[in-house]
């Protein structure tokens, strides 16, 4: 599927950022040190700050990053795995003579670019291996990087802190923590960290890892790469150095995980272009529109995405349970087996009425849609799924005692569909309404919703004349825009007109 990613951050007001060092830039070497941020076991640290140096600064008169064994500076047993300077120079017990220390600095302009530069540093540890990636953005917008990988960081605790020489730093206190400050947003939701693991909160069956590569992102899903360039060696130092500040998690990828047979292309397109691509849809050739949903697919570790769905139980807001698919040992289902579980049994105080799980969507083009969904219901009491005014039916579990494993099995093999219409207001209301009987068990579960646009017959697109001056665009049969179509069947769109064409 096409995916649109953007980097976002919640940044506090600059007047709340903290100063490290003397503001007249006379700070002696190692004299000023930031509060240490430690990582126990695997984990990540992110730093963000502005760098300022003295008027006659040398290359080394800037920020310095220190990686330690976790013992506070000056105390007995303190040791440094790495001291990394802004000018791509380092030392320490785990320093590897610069073999993996890389940068793209222009030394003729380095000092000027470092003055007032915004610096982001990501430090990621897995086992005894540590990857550090630095992204520098100069005042004029020029971007540079510096990166290094370490081996042998064996202490249980890895310590980190910043210092400087003949300079001072203005540090974002909210970014400097073991929580990654930046998020990657896809058409399906956000890339989120939870318990040291990163995952996408909708749309993918396994955790998703991303790396920026020019106009595209290279994507690692589980043990497989999804990439736009199969000829590139993604395991070289140059590849590691190409990562931007948000994707240092990719340093943990091992070559055994990157098999040629698992590569395919994901194009990065904007949300505007995704909506534009829907114009090519017809009932015979629908275009997927799942990107309008939040948490369209319930994922492993996806507790955060449950907030995208509102659950009203006995008339009050309630929490949806996420049973772990690993409980059941089922590996044949290609999608992860975590799903949303809703239970309101008579023995637990059920009240007669209707429980509702819902999500409201806005900004959709008017027209006809089809939904594909995995929802299973205990047949003691009915469940109705509503897409605006249209109704859909869930899969009804045959037995009277729906439980976690049986819900998983039912959803693994049953996908239901429903067609509905979105009006000119662009709004869609999805509701699962469960009738509650206080004398019964009342259970249902859902895993995923996918939307497909079928077009809008009311616009009379087929009757609109072609604008000969409008640019011609091509889409494959999945609705993904293709810049240079080769042999095959495509949807050609020019202005408001979409037609099927065969390219030879």
Secondary structure as UniProt FT lines:
FT   STRAND          6..9
FT   HELIX           14..16
FT   STRAND          18..20
FT   TURN            23..24
FT   TURN            29..31
FT   STRAND          37..40
FT   STRAND          43..53
FT   TURN            55..56
FT   TURN            59..60
FT   STRAND          63..68
FT   TURN            73..74
FT   TURN            76..77
FT   STRAND          80..85
FT   TURN            86..88
FT   STRAND          89..91
FT   TURN            93..94
FT   TURN            97..98
FT   STRAND          102..103
FT   TURN            107..109
FT   HELIX           110..114
FT   TURN            115..116
FT   STRAND          117..126
FT   TURN            127..128
FT   STRAND          129..137
FT   TURN            139..140
FT   STRAND          143..150
FT   STRAND          157..164
FT   STRAND          167..171
FT   TURN            173..175
FT   STRAND          182..186
FT   TURN            187..188
FT   STRAND          189..194
FT   TURN            195..196
FT   STRAND          197..200
FT   STRAND          208..213
FT   TURN            214..215
FT   STRAND          216..221
FT   TURN            222..223
FT   STRAND          224..226
FT   TURN            230..231
FT   TURN            234..235
FT   HELIX           237..241
FT   TURN            245..246
FT   HELIX           248..252
FT   HELIX           255..257
FT   HELIX           260..262
FT   HELIX           271..277
FT   HELIX           278..280
FT   STRAND          287..288
FT   HELIX           290..292
FT   TURN            300..301
FT   HELIX           303..308
FT   STRAND          310..313
FT   TURN            314..315
FT   STRAND          316..317
FT   STRAND          321..323
FT   HELIX           325..327
FT   TURN            328..329
FT   STRAND          339..343
FT   HELIX           346..348
FT   STRAND          353..361
FT   STRAND          367..378
FT   TURN            379..380
FT   STRAND          383..387
FT   TURN            388..389
FT   STRAND          390..393
FT   STRAND          395..397
FT   HELIX           404..413
FT   STRAND          416..422
FT   TURN            424..425
FT   STRAND          428..436
FT   TURN            438..439
FT   STRAND          443..455
FT   HELIX           457..459
FT   HELIX           461..463
FT   TURN            468..469
FT   STRAND          472..475
FT   TURN            477..478
FT   STRAND          481..482
FT   STRAND          488..494
FT   TURN            495..496
FT   STRAND          497..503
//
